[in-house]
Amino acid sequence: MNTHRHHNDDTTSIADRVRLAGWLDLAARGWHLFPVRPDRKAPAIRAWNDRATTDPDQLARFFTAHPEHNAGIACGPSRLLVIDCDMPKVGVPSHPSGRDGAEVLARLAGRRGLPDTWTVATPSGGRHLYFRAPTLPAGAPPLGNTGKTLGPMLDTRGAGGQVLAPGSRLPNGAYELIDDSDPAELPGWVGRPAVRSARSDPLSAC
């Protein structure tokens, strides 16, 4: 894999170290990380779901040598279910269910509400809400990836899916942590429609 280092000055080096420190903190939580191509969502390695790691030495070696790469979180091994609240597409009229995915989710929650949970802002203006995936009975289908199953502008990423870690960068901006509350337990009313085979969408990223 050919990569290039982009250290323009000491400030860039400090920014790279801050990103790496944040990713090592995620690994210490038990979240499995892997390299993602610079400015993209595409994994930089094959079999990323199996090769994602929590090993701090391995992560530090790679991202120190290749600081321009992003970091992905493999949701399945990390025991996470992430709700991706999208923004409406440019030129598409507002949906009657809400102005954006966050509003749609809030309306679905209704009086039940949503617990505070680990939340990341995406470059497009959307939100990633991280929840602890529940322990399922033997033989039960995994909580995998869905598209618009919960509602318009709402996707989920679970077993077989990935999300970009905060600090990752795309051409239109960076992923930023906006709520560092511990990931809450996934509400049951979210989990039921999110049950789907992980094999159906193995490379999904958001």
mmCIF file of the C-alpha atoms, coordinates in Angstrom:
data_MODEL
# 
_entry.id   MODEL 
# 
loop_
_atom_site.group_PDB 
_atom_site.id 
_atom_site.type_symbol 
_atom_site.label_atom_id 
_atom_site.label_alt_id 
_atom_site.label_comp_id 
_atom_site.label_asym_id 
_atom_site.label_entity_id 
_atom_site.label_seq_id 
_atom_site.pdbx_PDB_ins_code 
_atom_site.Cartn_x 
_atom_site.Cartn_y 
_atom_site.Cartn_z 
_atom_site.occupancy 
_atom_site.B_iso_or_equiv 
_atom_site.pdbx_formal_charge 
_atom_site.auth_seq_id 
_atom_site.auth_comp_id 
_atom_site.auth_asym_id 
_atom_site.auth_atom_id 
_atom_site.pdbx_PDB_model_num 
ATOM 1   C CA . MET A 1 1   ? 0.000   0.000   0.000  1.00 0.00 ? 1   MET A CA 1 
ATOM 2   C CA . ASN A 1 2   ? 1.562   3.267   -1.115 1.00 0.00 ? 2   ASN A CA 1 
ATOM 3   C CA . THR A 1 3   ? 1.000   6.169   1.253  1.00 0.00 ? 3   THR A CA 1 
ATOM 4   C CA . HIS A 1 4   ? 2.553   9.589   1.718  1.00 0.00 ? 4   HIS A CA 1 
ATOM 5   C CA . ARG A 1 5   ? 3.119   11.626  4.836  1.00 0.00 ? 5   ARG A CA 1 
ATOM 6   C CA . HIS A 1 6   ? 1.736   15.161  4.826  1.00 0.00 ? 6   HIS A CA 1 
ATOM 7   C CA . HIS A 1 7   ? 3.486   16.957  7.681  1.00 0.00 ? 7   HIS A CA 1 
ATOM 8   C CA . ASN A 1 8   ? 3.642   20.612  6.711  1.00 0.00 ? 8   ASN A CA 1 
ATOM 9   C CA . ASP A 1 9   ? 4.593   22.028  10.109 1.00 0.00 ? 9   ASP A CA 1 
ATOM 10  C CA . ASP A 1 10  ? 4.579   21.377  13.843 1.00 0.00 ? 10  ASP A CA 1 
ATOM 11  C CA . THR A 1 11  ? 0.872   22.281  14.071 1.00 0.00 ? 11  THR A CA 1 
ATOM 12  C CA . THR A 1 12  ? -0.020  19.476  11.683 1.00 0.00 ? 12  THR A CA 1 
ATOM 13  C CA . SER A 1 13  ? 2.060   17.055  13.743 1.00 0.00 ? 13  SER A CA 1 
ATOM 14  C CA . ILE A 1 14  ? 0.228   18.084  16.899 1.00 0.00 ? 14  ILE A CA 1 
ATOM 15  C CA . ALA A 1 15  ? -3.135  17.621  15.162 1.00 0.00 ? 15  ALA A CA 1 
ATOM 16  C CA . ASP A 1 16  ? -2.104  14.138  14.051 1.00 0.00 ? 16  ASP A CA 1 
ATOM 17  C CA . ARG A 1 17  ? -1.069  13.220  17.575 1.00 0.00 ? 17  ARG A CA 1 
ATOM 18  C CA . VAL A 1 18  ? -4.372  14.476  18.953 1.00 0.00 ? 18  VAL A CA 1 
ATOM 19  C CA . ARG A 1 19  ? -6.285  12.353  16.434 1.00 0.00 ? 19  ARG A CA 1 
ATOM 20  C CA . LEU A 1 20  ? -4.248  9.279   17.287 1.00 0.00 ? 20  LEU A CA 1 
ATOM 21  C CA . ALA A 1 21  ? -4.734  9.825   21.030 1.00 0.00 ? 21  ALA A CA 1 
ATOM 22  C CA . GLY A 1 22  ? -8.487  9.950   20.481 1.00 0.00 ? 22  GLY A CA 1 
ATOM 23  C CA . TRP A 1 23  ? -8.441  6.720   18.488 1.00 0.00 ? 23  TRP A CA 1 
ATOM 24  C CA . LEU A 1 24  ? -6.340  4.953   21.116 1.00 0.00 ? 24  LEU A CA 1 
ATOM 25  C CA . ASP A 1 25  ? -8.931  6.026   23.683 1.00 0.00 ? 25  ASP A CA 1 
ATOM 26  C CA . LEU A 1 26  ? -11.630 4.353   21.562 1.00 0.00 ? 26  LEU A CA 1 
ATOM 27  C CA . ALA A 1 27  ? -9.546  1.179   21.385 1.00 0.00 ? 27  ALA A CA 1 
ATOM 28  C CA . ALA A 1 28  ? -9.216  1.248   25.169 1.00 0.00 ? 28  ALA A CA 1 
ATOM 29  C CA . ARG A 1 29  ? -13.022 1.172   25.313 1.00 0.00 ? 29  ARG A CA 1 
ATOM 30  C CA . GLY A 1 30  ? -12.915 -2.118  23.418 1.00 0.00 ? 30  GLY A CA 1 
ATOM 31  C CA . TRP A 1 31  ? -13.856 -0.621  20.058 1.00 0.00 ? 31  TRP A CA 1 
ATOM 32  C CA . HIS A 1 32  ? -12.142 -2.261  17.101 1.00 0.00 ? 32  HIS A CA 1 
ATOM 33  C CA . LEU A 1 33  ? -10.449 0.139   14.665 1.00 0.00 ? 33  LEU A CA 1 
ATOM 34  C CA . PHE A 1 34  ? -8.948  -0.202  11.203 1.00 0.00 ? 34  PHE A CA 1 
ATOM 35  C CA . PRO A 1 35  ? -7.420  2.181   8.623  1.00 0.00 ? 35  PRO A CA 1 
ATOM 36  C CA . VAL A 1 36  ? -9.595  3.977   6.076  1.00 0.00 ? 36  VAL A CA 1 
ATOM 37  C CA . ARG A 1 37  ? -8.362  5.667   2.916  1.00 0.00 ? 37  ARG A CA 1 
ATOM 38  C CA . PRO A 1 38  ? -7.513  9.381   3.219  1.00 0.00 ? 38  PRO A CA 1 
ATOM 39  C CA . ASP A 1 39  ? -10.480 11.730  2.691  1.00 0.00 ? 39  ASP A CA 1 
ATOM 40  C CA . ARG A 1 40  ? -12.767 8.750   2.050  1.00 0.00 ? 40  ARG A CA 1 
ATOM 41  C CA . LYS A 1 41  ? -14.974 6.193   3.783  1.00 0.00 ? 41  LYS A CA 1 
ATOM 42  C CA . ALA A 1 42  ? -13.468 3.167   2.010  1.00 0.00 ? 42  ALA A CA 1 
ATOM 43  C CA . PRO A 1 43  ? -11.413 0.707   4.107  1.00 0.00 ? 43  PRO A CA 1 
ATOM 44  C CA . ALA A 1 44  ? -7.694  0.727   3.330  1.00 0.00 ? 44  ALA A CA 1 
ATOM 45  C CA . ILE A 1 45  ? -7.342  -2.998  4.081  1.00 0.00 ? 45  ILE A CA 1 
ATOM 46  C CA . ARG A 1 46  ? -9.158  -6.148  3.051  1.00 0.00 ? 46  ARG A CA 1 
ATOM 47  C CA . ALA A 1 47  ? -11.157 -8.187  5.567  1.00 0.00 ? 47  ALA A CA 1 
ATOM 48  C CA . TRP A 1 48  ? -11.357 -5.064  7.711  1.00 0.00 ? 48  TRP A CA 1 
ATOM 49  C CA . ASN A 1 49  ? -14.114 -6.478  9.919  1.00 0.00 ? 49  ASN A CA 1 
ATOM 50  C CA . ASP A 1 50  ? -11.891 -9.374  10.975 1.00 0.00 ? 50  ASP A CA 1 
ATOM 51  C CA . ARG A 1 51  ? -8.661  -7.387  11.116 1.00 0.00 ? 51  ARG A CA 1 
ATOM 52  C CA . ALA A 1 52  ? -9.976  -4.411  13.079 1.00 0.00 ? 52  ALA A CA 1 
ATOM 53  C CA . THR A 1 53  ? -8.094  -4.261  16.362 1.00 0.00 ? 53  THR A CA 1 
ATOM 54  C CA . THR A 1 54  ? -7.916  -2.765  19.830 1.00 0.00 ? 54  THR A CA 1 
ATOM 55  C CA . ASP A 1 55  ? -4.130  -3.281  20.004 1.00 0.00 ? 55  ASP A CA 1 
ATOM 56  C CA . PRO A 1 56  ? -2.714  0.176   20.848 1.00 0.00 ? 56  PRO A CA 1 
ATOM 57  C CA . ASP A 1 57  ? 0.772   -0.651  19.586 1.00 0.00 ? 57  ASP A CA 1 
ATOM 58  C CA . GLN A 1 58  ? -0.501  -1.814  16.208 1.00 0.00 ? 58  GLN A CA 1 
ATOM 59  C CA . LEU A 1 59  ? -2.741  1.229   15.823 1.00 0.00 ? 59  LEU A CA 1 
ATOM 60  C CA . ALA A 1 60  ? -0.009  3.644   16.903 1.00 0.00 ? 60  ALA A CA 1 
ATOM 61  C CA . ARG A 1 61  ? 2.490   2.160   14.454 1.00 0.00 ? 61  ARG A CA 1 
ATOM 62  C CA . PHE A 1 62  ? 0.147   2.416   11.501 1.00 0.00 ? 62  PHE A CA 1 
ATOM 63  C CA . PHE A 1 63  ? -1.311  5.857   12.116 1.00 0.00 ? 63  PHE A CA 1 
ATOM 64  C CA . THR A 1 64  ? 2.055   7.344   13.054 1.00 0.00 ? 64  THR A CA 1 
ATOM 65  C CA . ALA A 1 65  ? 3.463   6.122   9.735  1.00 0.00 ? 65  ALA A CA 1 
ATOM 66  C CA . HIS A 1 66  ? 0.313   7.070   7.788  1.00 0.00 ? 66  HIS A CA 1 
ATOM 67  C CA . PRO A 1 67  ? -1.235  10.077  9.562  1.00 0.00 ? 67  PRO A CA 1 
ATOM 68  C CA . GLU A 1 68  ? -3.308  11.079  6.537  1.00 0.00 ? 68  GLU A CA 1 
ATOM 69  C CA . HIS A 1 69  ? -5.507  7.975   6.856  1.00 0.00 ? 69  HIS A CA 1 
ATOM 70  C CA . ASN A 1 70  ? -8.877  7.995   8.568  1.00 0.00 ? 70  ASN A CA 1 
ATOM 71  C CA . ALA A 1 71  ? -9.964  5.462   11.184 1.00 0.00 ? 71  ALA A CA 1 
ATOM 72  C CA . GLY A 1 72  ? -13.014 3.248   10.944 1.00 0.00 ? 72  GLY A CA 1 
ATOM 73  C CA . ILE A 1 73  ? -14.853 1.533   13.782 1.00 0.00 ? 73  ILE A CA 1 
ATOM 74  C CA . ALA A 1 74  ? -16.066 -2.013  13.078 1.00 0.00 ? 74  ALA A CA 1 
ATOM 75  C CA . CYS A 1 75  ? -19.452 -1.938  14.802 1.00 0.00 ? 75  CYS A CA 1 
ATOM 76  C CA . GLY A 1 76  ? -19.978 -5.702  15.157 1.00 0.00 ? 76  GLY A CA 1 
ATOM 77  C CA . PRO A 1 77  ? -16.794 -6.600  17.061 1.00 0.00 ? 77  PRO A CA 1 
ATOM 78  C CA . SER A 1 78  ? -17.183 -3.382  19.061 1.00 0.00 ? 78  SER A CA 1 
ATOM 79  C CA . ARG A 1 79  ? -20.698 -4.454  20.139 1.00 0.00 ? 79  ARG A CA 1 
ATOM 80  C CA . LEU A 1 80  ? -22.171 -1.185  18.889 1.00 0.00 ? 80  LEU A CA 1 
ATOM 81  C CA . LEU A 1 81  ? -25.311 -0.217  17.018 1.00 0.00 ? 81  LEU A CA 1 
ATOM 82  C CA . VAL A 1 82  ? -24.989 3.255   15.484 1.00 0.00 ? 82  VAL A CA 1 
ATOM 83  C CA . ILE A 1 83  ? -27.980 5.239   14.257 1.00 0.00 ? 83  ILE A CA 1 
ATOM 84  C CA . ASP A 1 84  ? -27.030 7.504   11.364 1.00 0.00 ? 84  ASP A CA 1 
ATOM 85  C CA . CYS A 1 85  ? -29.270 10.575  11.239 1.00 0.00 ? 85  CYS A CA 1 
ATOM 86  C CA . ASP A 1 86  ? -28.847 11.980  7.743  1.00 0.00 ? 86  ASP A CA 1 
ATOM 87  C CA . MET A 1 87  ? -29.521 15.394  6.314  1.00 0.00 ? 87  MET A CA 1 
ATOM 88  C CA . PRO A 1 88  ? -31.940 15.747  3.375  1.00 0.00 ? 88  PRO A CA 1 
ATOM 89  C CA . LYS A 1 89  ? -30.447 15.619  -0.088 1.00 0.00 ? 89  LYS A CA 1 
ATOM 90  C CA . VAL A 1 90  ? -29.938 18.970  -1.813 1.00 0.00 ? 90  VAL A CA 1 
ATOM 91  C CA . GLY A 1 91  ? -32.970 19.899  -3.867 1.00 0.00 ? 91  GLY A CA 1 
ATOM 92  C CA . VAL A 1 92  ? -35.228 17.273  -2.270 1.00 0.00 ? 92  VAL A CA 1 
ATOM 93  C CA . PRO A 1 93  ? -38.354 18.685  -0.580 1.00 0.00 ? 93  PRO A CA 1 
ATOM 94  C CA . SER A 1 94  ? -38.659 18.280  3.182  1.00 0.00 ? 94  SER A CA 1 
ATOM 95  C CA . HIS A 1 95  ? -40.148 14.974  4.307  1.00 0.00 ? 95  HIS A CA 1 
ATOM 96  C CA . PRO A 1 96  ? -43.377 15.205  6.330  1.00 0.00 ? 96  PRO A CA 1 
ATOM 97  C CA . SER A 1 97  ? -41.765 13.051  9.037  1.00 0.00 ? 97  SER A CA 1 
ATOM 98  C CA . GLY A 1 98  ? -39.160 15.709  9.806  1.00 0.00 ? 98  GLY A CA 1 
ATOM 99  C CA . ARG A 1 99  ? -36.658 18.192  8.460  1.00 0.00 ? 99  ARG A CA 1 
ATOM 100 C CA . ASP A 1 100 ? -33.730 15.797  8.976  1.00 0.00 ? 100 ASP A CA 1 
ATOM 101 C CA . GLY A 1 101 ? -32.919 12.402  10.443 1.00 0.00 ? 101 GLY A CA 1 
ATOM 102 C CA . ALA A 1 102 ? -32.473 13.742  13.964 1.00 0.00 ? 102 ALA A CA 1 
ATOM 103 C CA . GLU A 1 103 ? -35.980 15.228  13.945 1.00 0.00 ? 103 GLU A CA 1 
ATOM 104 C CA . VAL A 1 104 ? -37.448 12.041  12.466 1.00 0.00 ? 104 VAL A CA 1 
ATOM 105 C CA . LEU A 1 105 ? -35.802 10.009  15.236 1.00 0.00 ? 105 LEU A CA 1 
ATOM 106 C CA . ALA A 1 106 ? -37.031 12.384  17.930 1.00 0.00 ? 106 ALA A CA 1 
ATOM 107 C CA . ARG A 1 107 ? -40.599 12.097  16.631 1.00 0.00 ? 107 ARG A CA 1 
ATOM 108 C CA . LEU A 1 108 ? -40.335 8.300   16.543 1.00 0.00 ? 108 LEU A CA 1 
ATOM 109 C CA . ALA A 1 109 ? -39.126 8.316   20.140 1.00 0.00 ? 109 ALA A CA 1 
ATOM 110 C CA . GLY A 1 110 ? -42.115 10.433  21.153 1.00 0.00 ? 110 GLY A CA 1 
ATOM 111 C CA . ARG A 1 111 ? -42.819 10.328  24.859 1.00 0.00 ? 111 ARG A CA 1 
ATOM 112 C CA . ARG A 1 112 ? -40.375 7.465   25.322 1.00 0.00 ? 112 ARG A CA 1 
ATOM 113 C CA . GLY A 1 113 ? -37.503 9.829   24.590 1.00 0.00 ? 113 GLY A CA 1 
ATOM 114 C CA . LEU A 1 114 ? -33.922 8.969   23.792 1.00 0.00 ? 114 LEU A CA 1 
ATOM 115 C CA . PRO A 1 115 ? -31.197 8.567   26.410 1.00 0.00 ? 115 PRO A CA 1 
ATOM 116 C CA . ASP A 1 116 ? -28.085 10.687  26.295 1.00 0.00 ? 116 ASP A CA 1 
ATOM 117 C CA . THR A 1 117 ? -25.464 8.706   24.422 1.00 0.00 ? 117 THR A CA 1 
ATOM 118 C CA . TRP A 1 118 ? -22.110 9.036   22.669 1.00 0.00 ? 118 TRP A CA 1 
ATOM 119 C CA . THR A 1 119 ? -22.750 11.250  19.641 1.00 0.00 ? 119 THR A CA 1 
ATOM 120 C CA . VAL A 1 120 ? -20.640 12.360  16.697 1.00 0.00 ? 120 VAL A CA 1 
ATOM 121 C CA . ALA A 1 121 ? -21.417 15.180  14.246 1.00 0.00 ? 121 ALA A CA 1 
ATOM 122 C CA . THR A 1 122 ? -20.755 14.286  10.602 1.00 0.00 ? 122 THR A CA 1 
ATOM 123 C CA . PRO A 1 123 ? -19.341 16.667  7.966  1.00 0.00 ? 123 PRO A CA 1 
ATOM 124 C CA . SER A 1 124 ? -22.725 16.852  6.222  1.00 0.00 ? 124 SER A CA 1 
ATOM 125 C CA . GLY A 1 125 ? -24.437 18.141  9.378  1.00 0.00 ? 125 GLY A CA 1 
ATOM 126 C CA . GLY A 1 126 ? -25.895 14.784  10.415 1.00 0.00 ? 126 GLY A CA 1 
ATOM 127 C CA . ARG A 1 127 ? -25.422 12.822  13.628 1.00 0.00 ? 127 ARG A CA 1 
ATOM 128 C CA . HIS A 1 128 ? -24.152 9.384   14.604 1.00 0.00 ? 128 HIS A CA 1 
ATOM 129 C CA . LEU A 1 129 ? -25.721 8.111   17.832 1.00 0.00 ? 129 LEU A CA 1 
ATOM 130 C CA . TYR A 1 130 ? -23.785 5.218   19.384 1.00 0.00 ? 130 TYR A CA 1 
ATOM 131 C CA . PHE A 1 131 ? -25.618 2.587   21.438 1.00 0.00 ? 131 PHE A CA 1 
ATOM 132 C CA . ARG A 1 132 ? -24.541 -0.640  23.112 1.00 0.00 ? 132 ARG A CA 1 
ATOM 133 C CA . ALA A 1 133 ? -25.799 -3.557  21.064 1.00 0.00 ? 133 ALA A CA 1 
ATOM 134 C CA . PRO A 1 134 ? -27.908 -5.905  23.217 1.00 0.00 ? 134 PRO A CA 1 
ATOM 135 C CA . THR A 1 135 ? -26.964 -9.501  23.917 1.00 0.00 ? 135 THR A CA 1 
ATOM 136 C CA . LEU A 1 136 ? -29.242 -11.626 21.757 1.00 0.00 ? 136 LEU A CA 1 
ATOM 137 C CA . PRO A 1 137 ? -30.460 -15.190 22.332 1.00 0.00 ? 137 PRO A CA 1 
ATOM 138 C CA . ALA A 1 138 ? -28.566 -17.965 20.582 1.00 0.00 ? 138 ALA A CA 1 
ATOM 139 C CA . GLY A 1 139 ? -29.664 -18.233 16.951 1.00 0.00 ? 139 GLY A CA 1 
ATOM 140 C CA . ALA A 1 140 ? -31.225 -14.769 16.850 1.00 0.00 ? 140 ALA A CA 1 
ATOM 141 C CA . PRO A 1 141 ? -30.363 -12.658 13.778 1.00 0.00 ? 141 PRO A CA 1 
ATOM 142 C CA . PRO A 1 142 ? -27.756 -9.965  14.462 1.00 0.00 ? 142 PRO A CA 1 
ATOM 143 C CA . LEU A 1 143 ? -28.452 -6.289  14.617 1.00 0.00 ? 143 LEU A CA 1 
ATOM 144 C CA . GLY A 1 144 ? -26.913 -5.403  11.287 1.00 0.00 ? 144 GLY A CA 1 
ATOM 145 C CA . ASN A 1 145 ? -27.224 -2.588  8.778  1.00 0.00 ? 145 ASN A CA 1 
ATOM 146 C CA . THR A 1 146 ? -30.436 -1.000  7.626  1.00 0.00 ? 146 THR A CA 1 
ATOM 147 C CA . GLY A 1 147 ? -31.312 1.799   5.249  1.00 0.00 ? 147 GLY A CA 1 
ATOM 148 C CA . LYS A 1 148 ? -34.425 3.863   5.952  1.00 0.00 ? 148 LYS A CA 1 
ATOM 149 C CA . THR A 1 149 ? -35.963 0.951   7.910  1.00 0.00 ? 149 THR A CA 1 
ATOM 150 C CA . LEU A 1 150 ? -36.477 3.016   11.047 1.00 0.00 ? 150 LEU A CA 1 
ATOM 151 C CA . GLY A 1 151 ? -37.673 5.992   9.033  1.00 0.00 ? 151 GLY A CA 1 
ATOM 152 C CA . PRO A 1 152 ? -36.652 8.435   6.304  1.00 0.00 ? 152 PRO A CA 1 
ATOM 153 C CA . MET A 1 153 ? -33.090 9.733   6.633  1.00 0.00 ? 153 MET A CA 1 
ATOM 154 C CA . LEU A 1 154 ? -32.297 7.056   9.241  1.00 0.00 ? 154 LEU A CA 1 
ATOM 155 C CA . ASP A 1 155 ? -29.811 4.214   8.740  1.00 0.00 ? 155 ASP A CA 1 
ATOM 156 C CA . THR A 1 156 ? -28.247 1.818   11.222 1.00 0.00 ? 156 THR A CA 1 
ATOM 157 C CA . ARG A 1 157 ? -24.782 0.297   11.328 1.00 0.00 ? 157 ARG A CA 1 
ATOM 158 C CA . GLY A 1 158 ? -24.206 -2.853  13.350 1.00 0.00 ? 158 GLY A CA 1 
ATOM 159 C CA . ALA A 1 159 ? -22.736 -6.276  12.619 1.00 0.00 ? 159 ALA A CA 1 
ATOM 160 C CA . GLY A 1 160 ? -21.007 -6.080  9.243  1.00 0.00 ? 160 GLY A CA 1 
ATOM 161 C CA . GLY A 1 161 ? -21.028 -2.284  9.213  1.00 0.00 ? 161 GLY A CA 1 
ATOM 162 C CA . GLN A 1 162 ? -18.623 0.500   10.009 1.00 0.00 ? 162 GLN A CA 1 
ATOM 163 C CA . VAL A 1 163 ? -18.595 4.194   10.863 1.00 0.00 ? 163 VAL A CA 1 
ATOM 164 C CA . LEU A 1 164 ? -15.780 6.710   10.679 1.00 0.00 ? 164 LEU A CA 1 
ATOM 165 C CA . ALA A 1 165 ? -14.300 7.614   14.045 1.00 0.00 ? 165 ALA A CA 1 
ATOM 166 C CA . PRO A 1 166 ? -14.303 11.230  15.235 1.00 0.00 ? 166 PRO A CA 1 
ATOM 167 C CA . GLY A 1 167 ? -11.214 12.980  13.935 1.00 0.00 ? 167 GLY A CA 1 
ATOM 168 C CA . SER A 1 168 ? -11.615 11.358  10.522 1.00 0.00 ? 168 SER A CA 1 
ATOM 169 C CA . ARG A 1 169 ? -11.746 13.827  7.652  1.00 0.00 ? 169 ARG A CA 1 
ATOM 170 C CA . LEU A 1 170 ? -13.619 14.064  4.359  1.00 0.00 ? 170 LEU A CA 1 
ATOM 171 C CA . PRO A 1 171 ? -13.253 16.817  1.736  1.00 0.00 ? 171 PRO A CA 1 
ATOM 172 C CA . ASN A 1 172 ? -16.287 18.619  3.223  1.00 0.00 ? 172 ASN A CA 1 
ATOM 173 C CA . GLY A 1 173 ? -15.152 18.504  6.858  1.00 0.00 ? 173 GLY A CA 1 
ATOM 174 C CA . ALA A 1 174 ? -14.360 16.325  9.854  1.00 0.00 ? 174 ALA A CA 1 
ATOM 175 C CA . TYR A 1 175 ? -16.242 13.999  12.185 1.00 0.00 ? 175 TYR A CA 1 
ATOM 176 C CA . GLU A 1 176 ? -16.461 15.638  15.617 1.00 0.00 ? 176 GLU A CA 1 
ATOM 177 C CA . LEU A 1 177 ? -17.436 14.240  19.015 1.00 0.00 ? 177 LEU A CA 1 
ATOM 178 C CA . ILE A 1 178 ? -20.254 16.375  20.448 1.00 0.00 ? 178 ILE A CA 1 
ATOM 179 C CA . ASP A 1 179 ? -21.467 14.225  23.368 1.00 0.00 ? 179 ASP A CA 1 
ATOM 180 C CA . ASP A 1 180 ? -19.046 12.014  25.279 1.00 0.00 ? 180 ASP A CA 1 
ATOM 181 C CA . SER A 1 181 ? -21.714 10.333  27.408 1.00 0.00 ? 181 SER A CA 1 
ATOM 182 C CA . ASP A 1 182 ? -21.132 6.598   27.677 1.00 0.00 ? 182 ASP A CA 1 
ATOM 183 C CA . PRO A 1 183 ? -23.035 4.739   24.947 1.00 0.00 ? 183 PRO A CA 1 
ATOM 184 C CA . ALA A 1 184 ? -26.499 3.984   26.259 1.00 0.00 ? 184 ALA A CA 1 
ATOM 185 C CA . GLU A 1 185 ? -28.241 0.642   25.969 1.00 0.00 ? 185 GLU A CA 1 
ATOM 186 C CA . LEU A 1 186 ? -30.107 0.437   22.673 1.00 0.00 ? 186 LEU A CA 1 
ATOM 187 C CA . PRO A 1 187 ? -33.808 1.174   23.246 1.00 0.00 ? 187 PRO A CA 1 
ATOM 188 C CA . GLY A 1 188 ? -35.923 -1.866  22.450 1.00 0.00 ? 188 GLY A CA 1 
ATOM 189 C CA . TRP A 1 189 ? -38.208 0.064   20.113 1.00 0.00 ? 189 TRP A CA 1 
ATOM 190 C CA . VAL A 1 190 ? -35.132 0.830   17.965 1.00 0.00 ? 190 VAL A CA 1 
ATOM 191 C CA . GLY A 1 191 ? -33.677 -2.673  18.057 1.00 0.00 ? 191 GLY A CA 1 
ATOM 192 C CA . ARG A 1 192 ? -36.729 -4.553  16.844 1.00 0.00 ? 192 ARG A CA 1 
ATOM 193 C CA . PRO A 1 193 ? -36.936 -3.017  13.347 1.00 0.00 ? 193 PRO A CA 1 
ATOM 194 C CA . ALA A 1 194 ? -33.126 -2.959  13.104 1.00 0.00 ? 194 ALA A CA 1 
ATOM 195 C CA . VAL A 1 195 ? -32.843 -6.771  13.119 1.00 0.00 ? 195 VAL A CA 1 
ATOM 196 C CA . ARG A 1 196 ? -31.471 -7.803  9.756  1.00 0.00 ? 196 ARG A CA 1 
ATOM 197 C CA . SER A 1 197 ? -28.808 -10.127 8.431  1.00 0.00 ? 197 SER A CA 1 
ATOM 198 C CA . ALA A 1 198 ? -25.384 -8.470  8.481  1.00 0.00 ? 198 ALA A CA 1 
ATOM 199 C CA . ARG A 1 199 ? -24.490 -10.245 5.247  1.00 0.00 ? 199 ARG A CA 1 
ATOM 200 C CA . SER A 1 200 ? -26.929 -8.081  3.303  1.00 0.00 ? 200 SER A CA 1 
ATOM 201 C CA . ASP A 1 201 ? -24.819 -4.939  3.484  1.00 0.00 ? 201 ASP A CA 1 
ATOM 202 C CA . PRO A 1 202 ? -21.306 -5.915  4.533  1.00 0.00 ? 202 PRO A CA 1 
ATOM 203 C CA . LEU A 1 203 ? -19.385 -2.814  3.452  1.00 0.00 ? 203 LEU A CA 1 
ATOM 204 C CA . SER A 1 204 ? -21.735 -0.118  4.641  1.00 0.00 ? 204 SER A CA 1 
ATOM 205 C CA . ALA A 1 205 ? -20.065 2.973   6.026  1.00 0.00 ? 205 ALA A CA 1 
ATOM 206 C CA . CYS A 1 206 ? -21.256 6.316   7.291  1.00 0.00 ? 206 CYS A CA 1 
# 
